[in-house]
Amino acid sequence: MRAVRCHQYGPPEMLVVEDIPSLIPDAGQVIISVKAAGVNFPDSLIIQNKYQIKTSLPFSPGGELAGVIKSVGSGVTK
């Protein structure tokens, strides 16, 4: 699958689009095929390591999205 990844902290120009292995949901998780994603001010702070919540590298920034559930892990009922 394709993903936007942050491998080192810095401005948005440092983000890369790359192929990563497809995800497999653990118990209680769902995998979403993202159709649209928003970028907000906290995202710009997170990729620069200036946000109060610190994220380990590498990561895919963003928490606002819309999509279709692709797969579900055990125990998912809703």
N, CA, C and O atoms as CSV, one atom per row, in Angstrom:
chain,resi,resn,atom,element,x,y,z
A,1,MET,N,N,0.840,-1.175,0.000
A,1,MET,CA,C,0.000,0.000,0.000
A,1,MET,C,C,0.884,1.237,0.000
A,1,MET,O,O,2.055,1.173,0.375
A,2,ARG,N,N,0.322,2.355,-0.420
A,2,ARG,CA,C,1.060,3.618,-0.454
A,2,ARG,C,C,0.738,4.406,0.813
A,2,ARG,O,O,-0.394,4.396,1.299
A,3,ALA,N,N,1.742,5.081,1.331
A,3,ALA,CA,C,1.558,5.841,2.566
A,3,ALA,C,C,2.459,7.074,2.564
A,3,ALA,O,O,3.570,7.047,2.034
A,4,VAL,N,N,1.963,8.148,3.163
A,4,VAL,CA,C,2.789,9.329,3.425
A,4,VAL,C,C,3.500,9.050,4.736
A,4,VAL,O,O,2.859,8.718,5.733
A,5,ARG,N,N,4.819,9.182,4.745
A,5,ARG,CA,C,5.603,8.820,5.927
A,5,ARG,C,C,6.509,9.968,6.342
A,5,ARG,O,O,7.021,10.722,5.514
A,6,CYS,N,N,6.688,10.073,7.643
A,6,CYS,CA,C,7.624,11.015,8.245
A,6,CYS,C,C,8.763,10.197,8.837
A,6,CYS,O,O,8.571,9.479,9.818
A,7,HIS,N,N,9.958,10.306,8.238
A,7,HIS,CA,C,11.131,9.568,8.716
A,7,HIS,C,C,12.045,10.437,9.571
A,7,HIS,O,O,12.837,9.925,10.361
A,8,GLN,N,N,11.931,11.769,9.408
A,8,GLN,CA,C,12.677,12.688,10.262
A,8,GLN,C,C,11.839,13.945,10.428
A,8,GLN,O,O,11.109,14.338,9.518
A,9,TYR,N,N,11.946,14.567,11.581
A,9,TYR,CA,C,11.136,15.729,11.883
A,9,TYR,C,C,11.575,16.918,11.044
A,9,TYR,O,O,12.765,17.121,10.802
A,10,GLY,N,N,10.587,17.706,10.600
A,10,GLY,CA,C,10.884,18.887,9.812
A,10,GLY,C,C,9.646,19.388,9.093
A,10,GLY,O,O,8.529,18.999,9.436
A,11,PRO,N,N,9.830,20.253,8.092
A,11,PRO,CA,C,8.696,20.824,7.366
A,11,PRO,C,C,8.028,19.776,6.469
A,11,PRO,O,O,8.576,18.692,6.265
A,12,PRO,N,N,6.841,20.102,5.933
A,12,PRO,CA,C,6.126,19.145,5.087
A,12,PRO,C,C,6.936,18.618,3.897
A,12,PRO,O,O,6.695,17.506,3.428
A,13,GLU,N,N,7.872,19.395,3.422
A,13,GLU,CA,C,8.702,18.956,2.293
A,13,GLU,C,C,9.538,17.724,2.617
A,13,GLU,O,O,10.048,17.067,1.709
A,14,MET,N,N,9.684,17.405,3.891
A,14,MET,CA,C,10.475,16.248,4.311
A,14,MET,C,C,9.667,14.948,4.251
A,14,MET,O,O,10.245,13.863,4.321
A,15,LEU,N,N,8.330,15.042,4.123
A,15,LEU,CA,C,7.489,13.850,4.047
A,15,LEU,C,C,7.727,13.132,2.720
A,15,LEU,O,O,8.040,13.765,1.712
A,16,VAL,N,N,7.577,11.815,2.727
A,16,VAL,CA,C,7.750,11.021,1.512
A,16,VAL,C,C,6.539,10.113,1.322
A,16,VAL,O,O,5.903,9.688,2.287
A,17,VAL,N,N,6.234,9.824,0.057
A,17,VAL,CA,C,5.209,8.841,-0.273
A,17,VAL,C,C,5.951,7.569,-0.655
A,17,VAL,O,O,6.827,7.591,-1.519
A,18,GLU,N,N,5.600,6.463,-0.010
A,18,GLU,CA,C,6.311,5.215,-0.265
A,18,GLU,C,C,5.389,4.013,-0.151
A,18,GLU,O,O,4.294,4.100,0.406
A,19,ASP,N,N,5.841,2.910,-0.679
A,19,ASP,CA,C,5.122,1.649,-0.548
A,19,ASP,C,C,5.527,0.986,0.766
A,19,ASP,O,O,6.712,0.887,1.084
A,20,ILE,N,N,4.527,0.532,1.524
A,20,ILE,CA,C,4.776,-0.208,2.756
A,20,ILE,C,C,3.931,-1.473,2.728
A,20,ILE,O,O,2.960,-1.537,1.973
A,21,PRO,N,N,4.269,-2.481,3.528
A,21,PRO,CA,C,3.461,-3.709,3.551
A,21,PRO,C,C,2.023,-3.415,3.985
A,21,PRO,O,O,1.784,-2.537,4.814
A,22,SER,N,N,1.076,-4.153,3.421
A,22,SER,CA,C,-0.326,-4.006,3.818
A,22,SER,C,C,-0.488,-4.339,5.288
A,22,SER,O,O,0.191,-5.222,5.814
A,23,LEU,N,N,-1.379,-3.637,5.942
A,23,LEU,CA,C,-1.620,-3.839,7.366
A,23,LEU,C,C,-2.577,-4.997,7.596
A,23,LEU,O,O,-3.425,-5.293,6.755
A,24,ILE,N,N,-2.434,-5.643,8.736
A,24,ILE,CA,C,-3.332,-6.714,9.170
A,24,ILE,C,C,-3.879,-6.283,10.528
A,24,ILE,O,O,-3.103,-5.998,11.440
A,25,PRO,N,N,-5.216,-6.231,10.678
A,25,PRO,CA,C,-5.778,-5.740,11.938
A,25,PRO,C,C,-5.577,-6.721,13.088
A,25,PRO,O,O,-5.733,-7.929,12.914
A,26,ASP,N,N,-5.234,-6.201,14.253
A,26,ASP,CA,C,-5.195,-6.982,15.487
A,26,ASP,C,C,-6.609,-7.036,16.053
A,26,ASP,O,O,-7.520,-6.407,15.515
A,27,ALA,N,N,-6.790,-7.771,17.116
A,27,ALA,CA,C,-8.086,-7.872,17.777
A,27,ALA,C,C,-8.594,-6.477,18.149
A,27,ALA,O,O,-7.866,-5.671,18.728
A,28,GLY,N,N,-9.847,-6.209,17.807
A,28,GLY,CA,C,-10.452,-4.935,18.137
A,28,GLY,C,C,-10.110,-3.792,17.198
A,28,GLY,O,O,-10.513,-2.657,17.450
A,29,GLN,N,N,-9.382,-4.054,16.128
A,29,GLN,CA,C,-8.974,-3.014,15.188
A,29,GLN,C,C,-9.662,-3.193,13.842
A,29,GLN,O,O,-10.147,-4.275,13.514
A,30,VAL,N,N,-9.694,-2.100,13.062
A,30,VAL,CA,C,-10.156,-2.153,11.679
A,30,VAL,C,C,-9.095,-1.514,10.790
A,30,VAL,O,O,-8.342,-0.644,11.229
A,31,ILE,N,N,-9.045,-1.952,9.554
A,31,ILE,CA,C,-8.181,-1.323,8.549
A,31,ILE,C,C,-9.102,-0.554,7.610
A,31,ILE,O,O,-10.084,-1.106,7.114
A,32,ILE,N,N,-8.792,0.716,7.365
A,32,ILE,CA,C,-9.612,1.569,6.519
A,32,ILE,C,C,-8.854,1.895,5.245
A,32,ILE,O,O,-7.693,2.302,5.289
A,33,SER,N,N,-9.513,1.715,4.113
A,33,SER,CA,C,-8.982,2.158,2.829
A,33,SER,C,C,-9.324,3.643,2.719
A,33,SER,O,O,-10.482,4.000,2.502
A,34,VAL,N,N,-8.328,4.498,2.866
A,34,VAL,CA,C,-8.540,5.942,2.933
A,34,VAL,C,C,-8.868,6.494,1.547
A,34,VAL,O,O,-8.152,6.238,0.579
A,35,LYS,N,N,-9.948,7.248,1.467
A,35,LYS,CA,C,-10.369,7.896,0.217
A,35,LYS,C,C,-10.099,9.397,0.239
A,35,LYS,O,O,-9.898,10.005,-0.812
A,36,ALA,N,N,-10.091,10.000,1.431
A,36,ALA,CA,C,-9.800,11.423,1.581
A,36,ALA,C,C,-9.204,11.647,2.968
A,36,ALA,O,O,-9.595,10.993,3.935
A,37,ALA,N,N,-8.261,12.572,3.054
A,37,ALA,CA,C,-7.625,12.883,4.336
A,37,ALA,C,C,-7.456,14.383,4.465
A,37,ALA,O,O,-7.177,15.080,3.490
A,38,GLY,N,N,-7.629,14.871,5.690
A,38,GLY,CA,C,-7.434,16.276,5.964
A,38,GLY,C,C,-6.093,16.518,6.623
A,38,GLY,O,O,-5.548,15.639,7.291
A,39,VAL,N,N,-5.571,17.704,6.434
A,39,VAL,CA,C,-4.331,18.105,7.090
A,39,VAL,C,C,-4.674,19.319,7.932
A,39,VAL,O,O,-5.224,20.296,7.424
A,40,ASN,N,N,-4.352,19.265,9.215
A,40,ASN,CA,C,-4.686,20.372,10.097
A,40,ASN,C,C,-3.436,20.917,10.777
A,40,ASN,O,O,-2.344,20.370,10.624
A,41,PHE,N,N,-3.608,21.989,11.520
A,41,PHE,CA,C,-2.471,22.639,12.174
A,41,PHE,C,C,-1.709,21.698,13.105
A,41,PHE,O,O,-0.479,21.691,13.063
A,42,PRO,N,N,-2.386,20.894,13.952
A,42,PRO,CA,C,-1.616,19.964,14.787
A,42,PRO,C,C,-0.732,19.009,13.977
A,42,PRO,O,O,0.367,18.669,14.417
A,43,ASP,N,N,-1.201,18.571,12.795
A,43,ASP,CA,C,-0.361,17.711,11.951
A,43,ASP,C,C,0.952,18.408,11.589
A,43,ASP,O,O,2.015,17.787,11.593
A,44,SER,N,N,0.867,19.700,11.278
A,44,SER,CA,C,2.093,20.427,10.921
A,44,SER,C,C,3.044,20.536,12.111
A,44,SER,O,O,4.260,20.574,11.929
A,45,LEU,N,N,2.502,20.586,13.320
A,45,LEU,CA,C,3.349,20.611,14.515
A,45,LEU,C,C,3.934,19.234,14.819
A,45,LEU,O,O,5.096,19.126,15.208
A,46,ILE,N,N,3.134,18.184,14.643
A,46,ILE,CA,C,3.587,16.820,14.931
A,46,ILE,C,C,4.779,16.445,14.058
A,46,ILE,O,O,5.743,15.860,14.552
A,47,ILE,N,N,4.728,16.775,12.751
A,47,ILE,CA,C,5.836,16.383,11.863
A,47,ILE,C,C,7.114,17.172,12.158
A,47,ILE,O,O,8.199,16.798,11.713
A,48,GLN,N,N,6.977,18.267,12.912
A,48,GLN,CA,C,8.150,19.050,13.314
A,48,GLN,C,C,8.580,18.755,14.750
A,48,GLN,O,O,9.512,19.375,15.262
A,49,ASN,N,N,7.886,17.787,15.411
A,49,ASN,CA,C,8.149,17.421,16.805
A,49,ASN,C,C,7.931,18.603,17.757
A,49,ASN,O,O,8.645,18.754,18.749
A,50,LYS,N,N,6.922,19.445,17.437
A,50,LYS,CA,C,6.603,20.610,18.255
A,50,LYS,C,C,5.256,20.484,18.950
A,50,LYS,O,O,4.780,21.451,19.546
A,51,TYR,N,N,4.637,19.318,18.886
A,51,TYR,CA,C,3.321,19.100,19.486
A,51,TYR,C,C,3.504,18.474,20.858
A,51,TYR,O,O,4.533,17.852,21.123
A,52,GLN,N,N,2.499,18.633,21.749
A,52,GLN,CA,C,2.638,18.104,23.110
A,52,GLN,C,C,2.681,16.581,23.135
A,52,GLN,O,O,3.272,16.004,24.047
A,53,ILE,N,N,2.072,15.920,22.160
A,53,ILE,CA,C,2.138,14.460,22.058
A,53,ILE,C,C,3.261,14.111,21.103
A,53,ILE,O,O,3.242,14.549,19.953
A,54,LYS,N,N,4.232,13.342,21.540
A,54,LYS,CA,C,5.391,12.982,20.729
A,54,LYS,C,C,5.168,11.621,20.075
A,54,LYS,O,O,4.720,10.678,20.728
A,55,THR,N,N,5.476,11.524,18.805
A,55,THR,CA,C,5.287,10.313,18.023
A,55,THR,C,C,6.643,9.750,17.625
A,55,THR,O,O,7.532,10.498,17.216
A,56,SER,N,N,6.805,8.440,17.742
A,56,SER,CA,C,8.057,7.794,17.345
A,56,SER,C,C,8.168,7.729,15.828
A,56,SER,O,O,7.170,7.547,15.131
A,57,LEU,N,N,9.374,7.877,15.330
A,57,LEU,CA,C,9.638,7.767,13.892
A,57,LEU,C,C,9.798,6.314,13.485
A,57,LEU,O,O,10.214,5.509,14.318
A,58,PRO,N,N,9.497,5.938,12.274
A,58,PRO,CA,C,8.705,6.679,11.294
A,58,PRO,C,C,7.225,6.541,11.603
A,58,PRO,O,O,6.814,5.622,12.311
A,59,PHE,N,N,6.414,7.471,11.064
A,59,PHE,CA,C,4.967,7.406,11.244
A,59,PHE,C,C,4.276,8.066,10.060
A,59,PHE,O,O,4.895,8.800,9.289
A,60,SER,N,N,2.997,7.795,9.933
A,60,SER,CA,C,2.150,8.457,8.935
A,60,SER,C,C,1.310,9.488,9.666
A,60,SER,O,O,0.476,9.125,10.495
A,61,PRO,N,N,1.515,10.779,9.374
A,61,PRO,CA,C,0.764,11.808,10.080
A,61,PRO,C,C,-0.693,11.851,9.629
A,61,PRO,O,O,-1.043,11.368,8.552
A,62,GLY,N,N,-1.522,12.431,10.467
A,62,GLY,CA,C,-2.914,12.666,10.107
A,62,GLY,C,C,-3.877,11.839,10.920
A,62,GLY,O,O,-3.627,10.664,11.190
A,63,GLY,N,N,-4.960,12.438,11.305
A,63,GLY,CA,C,-5.974,11.738,12.077
A,63,GLY,C,C,-7.373,11.971,11.537
A,63,GLY,O,O,-8.338,11.376,12.015
A,64,GLU,N,N,-7.482,12.846,10.531
A,64,GLU,CA,C,-8.777,13.131,9.926
A,64,GLU,C,C,-8.839,12.408,8.585
A,64,GLU,O,O,-8.035,12.663,7.689
A,65,LEU,N,N,-9.811,11.498,8.464
A,65,LEU,CA,C,-9.903,10.764,7.206
A,65,LEU,C,C,-11.312,10.281,6.959
A,65,LEU,O,O,-12.146,10.228,7.863
A,66,ALA,N,N,-11.554,9.931,5.714
A,66,ALA,CA,C,-12.805,9.287,5.318
A,66,ALA,C,C,-12.431,8.135,4.408
A,66,ALA,O,O,-11.532,8.253,3.576
A,67,GLY,N,N,-13.128,7.018,4.569
A,67,GLY,CA,C,-12.805,5.869,3.743
A,67,GLY,C,C,-13.784,4.739,3.929
A,67,GLY,O,O,-14.893,4.915,4.433
A,68,VAL,N,N,-13.340,3.568,3.505
A,68,VAL,CA,C,-14.153,2.368,3.544
A,68,VAL,C,C,-13.419,1.316,4.367
A,68,VAL,O,O,-12.214,1.124,4.201
A,69,ILE,N,N,-14.135,0.639,5.245
A,69,ILE,CA,C,-13.505,-0.419,6.035
A,69,ILE,C,C,-13.083,-1.544,5.105
A,69,ILE,O,O,-13.893,-2.084,4.351
A,70,LYS,N,N,-11.808,-1.886,5.170
A,70,LYS,CA,C,-11.233,-2.907,4.298
A,70,LYS,C,C,-11.200,-4.274,4.976
A,70,LYS,O,O,-11.481,-5.290,4.340
A,71,SER,N,N,-10.857,-4.301,6.266
A,71,SER,CA,C,-10.819,-5.573,7.014
A,71,SER,C,C,-10.996,-5.285,8.496
A,71,SER,O,O,-10.746,-4.174,8.964
A,72,VAL,N,N,-11.434,-6.313,9.231
A,72,VAL,CA,C,-11.665,-6.153,10.660
A,72,VAL,C,C,-10.952,-7.261,11.427
A,72,VAL,O,O,-10.814,-8.383,10.941
A,73,GLY,N,N,-10.505,-6.925,12.628
A,73,GLY,CA,C,-9.891,-7.903,13.497
A,73,GLY,C,C,-10.937,-8.628,14.325
A,73,GLY,O,O,-12.107,-8.244,14.327
A,74,SER,N,N,-10.526,-9.662,15.020
A,74,SER,CA,C,-11.452,-10.408,15.850
A,74,SER,C,C,-12.042,-9.517,16.928
A,74,SER,O,O,-11.379,-8.614,17.439
A,75,GLY,N,N,-13.287,-9.778,17.264
A,75,GLY,CA,C,-13.949,-9.041,18.324
A,75,GLY,C,C,-14.607,-7.748,17.879
A,75,GLY,O,O,-15.282,-7.104,18.682
A,76,VAL,N,N,-14.435,-7.348,16.634
A,76,VAL,CA,C,-15.066,-6.117,16.144
A,76,VAL,C,C,-16.516,-6.436,15.806
A,76,VAL,O,O,-16.801,-7.317,14.996
A,77,THR,N,N,-17.430,-5.700,16.445
A,77,THR,CA,C,-18.862,-5.957,16.212
A,77,THR,C,C,-19.609,-4.759,15.656
A,77,THR,O,O,-20.722,-4.918,15.154
A,78,LYS,N,N,-19.038,-3.570,15.727
A,78,LYS,CA,C,-19.707,-2.366,15.219
A,78,LYS,C,C,-18.746,-1.563,14.386
A,78,LYS,O,O,-19.112,-0.510,13.864
